[in-house]
Amino acid sequence: MKRTPVAPLDLAKLQVYPLAERQSLTRVEDILIAPAAPPRPLRDPAQAAVIQECAKKVRAARDNGRSVMLVYGAHLLRNGAALLLDELMGQGYLTHLATNGAGTIHDWEYAWFGASTESVEMGVAGGKFGTWHETALNIHVALMAGALDGLGYGRALGRLIHEDGVTLPSVNELRELIHNEPAHPLTAARADLLQAMLTQQLPAGRIDVKHPHKRASILGSAYKHGVPLTVHPGIGYDIIANHPIFSGSVIGRGGELDFKLFCGSVANLEGGVLLSVGSAIMGPQVFEKSISCVNNLRLQAGQPVISDLGIYVVDLQDGGNWDWKQGEPPKTNPAYYLRFCKSYSRMGGQMQYLQCDNLAFIQHLAAALRG
């Protein structure tokens, strides 16, 4: 049988479009929730007691200098929780946040453009889904500039938003550094930036990128408060792949730095709290690898593994109609295959699952912490 060779698609030929041409489905002024707004009702009144218990553990963790980590999906941002999270960070209740690539894309678009979200079906049919120039360009530029300063994905993009721009070295400076220091740890990052500056005609020096809606940005808020926010992306998962500037090495480098930073916060989770809110895949997958790395090093140092932590998992799915406080279901039960419950139930400590609207959970938690 004759096989036709497969050639990689040349993304440099992609036609991209300004965000102003996109029909955005959500706008900052419509979604942003004021911290003082009445909380959405809970699905089950019994969840109020669980949230009060969670708040008690969060307070104890803050008072004892332990990690309180929030792993969230993009819908928490799209549901307007940015100001609530800003309040929790400002009060020291959240010491680390983590999200996926989609969480950063909506975040940046809200901060810069004031709107986000598109019709996937209509966009794919027209070959325009995700092909938005400013989004991919600015996120890549932020990551490339941040890498030169040792910043991962989250802090690099947060800095762009908070500081309204970045500063790039000159092409000649990059060439000299690469030539004179070929074995330097930053050589690959310098080469990625050099390539992008040449192909995308990026100027050296200060690049101003004003973000008039930065109060809607969780990334910018985290950078402002000095709270680590890590991003755990996939290559080809996000619309920033739909642009000639797309670079797997840039995204992977930012994600690598952020995974290591995430592990650093997990190392301080004994007596702490892990909140997973609307992150059905990324959160459990990243957490199980990170805590394994931490336990590996703790055991080498003669220390016990992390076991005293509160884990609260929030999602809209029903949890397989399984009482996860009883432990893991058998493989014959469909609930066994719910990754967002199963993985966390294996991580030590007490995992509690709440089938709950993610914004409602954060609103009620913030209210409990204020009380």
LINHU-V800393 format. One record per residue. N is the residue number from 1. RES is the residue in one small letter. SS is DSSP state (a for helix, b for strand, c for the rest). OMEGA is omega in radians with two decimals (NA if undefined). D_FIRST is the distance of its C-alpha to the first C-alpha in whole Angstrom. Layout:
# LINHU-V800393
n = <N N>
res = <RES RES>
ss = <SS SS>
omega = <OMEGA OMEGA>
d_first = <D_FIRST D_FIRST>
This chain:
# LINHU-V800393
n = <1 2 3 4 5 6 7 8 9 10 11 12 13 14 15 16 17 18 19 20 21 22 23 24 25 26 27 28 29 30 31 32 33 34 35 36 37 38 39 40 41 42 43 44 45 46 47 48 49 50 51 52 53 54 55 56 57 58 59 60 61 62 63 64 65 66 67 68 69 70 71 72 73 74 75 76 77 78 79 80 81 82 83 84 85 86 87 88 89 90 91 92 93 94 95 96 97 98 99 100 101 102 103 104 105 106 107 108 109 110 111 112 113 114 115 116 117 118 119 120 121 122 123 124 125 126 127 128 129 130 131 132 133 134 135 136 137 138 139 140 141 142 143 144 145 146 147 148 149 150 151 152 153 154 155 156 157 158 159 160 161 162 163 164 165 166 167 168 169 170 171 172 173 174 175 176 177 178 179 180 181 182 183 184 185 186 187 188 189 190 191 192 193 194 195 196 197 198 199 200 201 202 203 204 205 206 207 208 209 210 211 212 213 214 215 216 217 218 219 220 221 222 223 224 225 226 227 228 229 230 231 232 233 234 235 236 237 238 239 240 241 242 243 244 245 246 247 248 249 250 251 252 253 254 255 256 257 258 259 260 261 262 263 264 265 266 267 268 269 270 271 272 273 274 275 276 277 278 279 280 281 282 283 284 285 286 287 288 289 290 291 292 293 294 295 296 297 298 299 300 301 302 303 304 305 306 307 308 309 310 311 312 313 314 315 316 317 318 319 320 321 322 323 324 325 326 327 328 329 330 331 332 333 334 335 336 337 338 339 340 341 342 343 344 345 346 347 348 349 350 351 352 353 354 355 356 357 358 359 360 361 362 363 364 365 366 367 368 369 370 371>
res = <m k r t p v a p l d l a k l q v y p l a e r q s l t r v e d i l i a p a a p p r p l r d p a q a a v i q e c a k k v r a a r d n g r s v m l v y g a h l l r n g a a l l l d e l m g q g y l t h l a t n g a g t i h d w e y a w f g a s t e s v e m g v a g g k f g t w h e t a l n i h v a l m a g a l d g l g y g r a l g r l i h e d g v t l p s v n e l r e l i h n e p a h p l t a a r a d l l q a m l t q q l p a g r i d v k h p h k r a s i l g s a y k h g v p l t v h p g i g y d i i a n h p i f s g s v i g r g g e l d f k l f c g s v a n l e g g v l l s v g s a i m g p q v f e k s i s c v n n l r l q a g q p v i s d l g i y v v d l q d g g n w d w k q g e p p k t n p a y y l r f c k s y s r m g g q m q y l q c d n l a f i q h l a a a l r g>
ss = <c c c c c c c c c c a a a c c c b c a a a c c c c b b a a a a c c c c c c c c c c c c c c c a a a a a a a a a a a a a a a a a c c c c b b b b b c a a a a a c c c a a a a a a a a a c c c c c b b b b c a a a a a a a a a a a a a c b b c c c a a a a a a c c c c c c b a a a a a a a a a a a a a a a c c c c c a a a a a a a a a a a c b b b b c c a a a a a a a a a a c c c c c c a a a a a a a a a a a a a a c c c c b b b b c c c c c a a a c a a a a a a a a c c b b b b c c c c c c c a a a c c c c c c a a a a a a a a a a a a a a a a a a a c c c c c c b b b b b c c c c a a a a a a a a a a a a a a a a a a a c c c c c c c c c b b b b b b c c c a a a c c a a a c c c c c c c a a a a c a a a a a a a c c c c b b b b b b c c a a a a a a a a a a a a a c>
omega = <3.13 -3.13 3.09 3.14 3.14 3.12 3.08 3.09 3.14 -3.10 3.11 -3.12 -3.12 2.99 -3.13 -2.96 3.08 3.13 -3.12 3.14 -3.07 2.99 -3.12 -3.01 3.13 -3.11 -3.07 -3.05 -3.13 -3.00 -2.95 -3.08 3.08 3.13 -3.11 -3.13 3.10 -3.13 3.00 3.12 3.07 3.14 -3.11 -3.13 3.14 3.14 -3.14 3.13 3.11 -3.14 3.06 3.09 3.10 3.13 3.12 3.13 3.11 3.10 -3.13 3.12 3.12 -3.09 -3.11 3.10 3.13 -3.10 2.90 -2.98 3.07 3.04 -3.01 3.03 -3.03 -3.09 3.10 3.06 -3.10 3.07 2.97 -3.03 -2.99 -3.09 3.07 3.14 3.06 3.11 -3.11 3.08 -3.13 3.13 3.09 -3.10 3.08 -3.11 3.13 3.02 3.13 3.12 3.11 -3.11 -3.14 3.11 -3.13 -3.11 3.08 -3.13 -3.11 -3.12 3.07 -3.07 -3.05 -2.99 -3.11 -3.12 3.14 3.06 3.14 3.06 -3.13 -3.08 -3.13 -3.12 3.13 -3.12 -3.14 -3.13 -3.09 -3.10 3.06 -3.04 -3.04 -2.94 -3.00 -3.08 -3.11 -3.10 -3.04 3.09 3.11 3.14 3.12 -3.12 -3.12 3.10 -3.14 -3.12 3.13 3.13 3.10 -3.14 3.04 -3.06 -3.01 -3.10 3.11 -3.14 3.06 3.10 3.11 -3.10 -3.07 -3.08 3.10 3.06 3.12 3.06 -3.12 3.02 3.12 3.08 -3.13 3.10 3.12 3.14 -3.14 3.14 3.14 -3.13 -3.04 -3.08 -3.04 -3.12 -3.13 3.14 -3.11 -3.07 -3.13 3.12 3.10 -3.13 3.09 3.13 3.11 3.13 -3.13 -3.14 -3.14 -3.06 -3.10 3.12 3.11 -3.12 3.01 3.11 -3.08 3.03 -3.13 3.08 -3.06 3.14 -3.05 -3.11 -3.02 3.10 3.09 -3.07 3.03 3.12 3.14 3.12 3.13 3.12 3.13 -3.09 -3.09 3.12 3.12 2.99 -3.08 -3.12 -3.04 -2.98 2.95 3.13 -3.09 3.14 -2.86 -3.03 3.10 3.00 -3.05 -3.06 3.13 -3.11 -3.06 -3.13 3.09 -3.14 3.11 -3.13 3.14 3.12 3.11 3.12 3.11 3.12 -3.10 3.08 3.12 3.10 3.08 3.10 3.13 3.08 3.08 3.14 -3.14 -3.04 3.08 -3.04 -3.11 -3.05 3.04 3.10 3.07 -2.99 3.09 3.10 -2.98 -3.07 -3.05 -3.06 -3.13 -3.12 -3.13 -3.07 -3.09 3.09 -3.09 -3.10 3.04 3.09 -3.12 3.14 3.08 -3.12 3.12 3.14 3.08 -3.13 3.13 -3.13 3.08 3.10 3.12 -3.11 -3.09 3.10 3.05 3.14 3.13 -3.09 -3.07 3.06 -3.12 -3.14 -2.96 3.11 3.11 -3.08 -3.13 3.07 -3.03 3.03 3.11 -3.07 -3.03 3.11 3.08 -3.11 3.12 3.13 3.14 -3.14 3.14 -3.02 3.04 -3.01 -3.04 3.04 -3.02 -3.08 -3.11 -3.14 -3.11 -2.91 -3.10 -3.12 -3.11 3.10 3.04 -3.14 3.07 2.99 -2.88 2.97 -3.01 3.10 3.12 3.12 -3.12 3.13 -3.11 3.08 3.13 3.13 3.12 3.14 3.07 -3.10 NA>
d_first = <0 4 6 10 12 15 19 22 24 27 30 32 32 33 36 38 42 45 46 49 46 45 46 47 48 51 54 56 59 58 56 58 60 64 65 68 66 67 64 61 62 60 58 60 64 64 61 64 65 62 62 66 65 62 64 67 64 63 67 67 64 65 69 67 65 62 59 58 54 53 49 48 46 46 48 51 51 50 53 55 56 57 60 61 59 61 64 62 61 65 66 64 63 59 59 55 52 49 46 42 41 42 45 46 44 46 49 49 49 52 54 53 52 54 51 48 45 43 41 37 36 38 37 33 33 35 33 36 36 37 37 41 42 45 44 41 43 46 45 43 46 48 45 45 49 50 47 50 53 51 50 47 46 48 51 50 49 53 54 53 54 58 58 57 55 54 55 52 53 53 49 52 53 49 48 51 51 47 48 51 50 46 47 48 47 47 45 42 43 45 42 41 44 44 41 41 45 43 40 42 46 48 51 53 56 57 54 56 54 57 56 59 58 57 59 56 54 54 53 56 58 57 57 60 62 60 58 54 51 48 45 42 39 35 33 31 34 36 37 38 34 34 36 35 37 35 35 34 36 39 39 38 41 43 42 42 46 46 45 47 50 49 49 53 54 53 55 58 57 59 62 60 58 54 53 50 50 47 45 42 40 41 44 44 40 42 46 44 43 46 48 47 47 51 51 50 52 55 55 55 58 59 59 58 55 56 57 60 58 58 54 54 51 51 49 49 47 49 48 47 50 51 54 52 56 55 52 48 47 45 42 42 44 42 44 43 40 42 41 44 46 45 44 48 49 48 50 53 56 57 54 55 53 54 52 54 54 53 56 58 58 58 61 63 62 64 67 67 67 70 72>
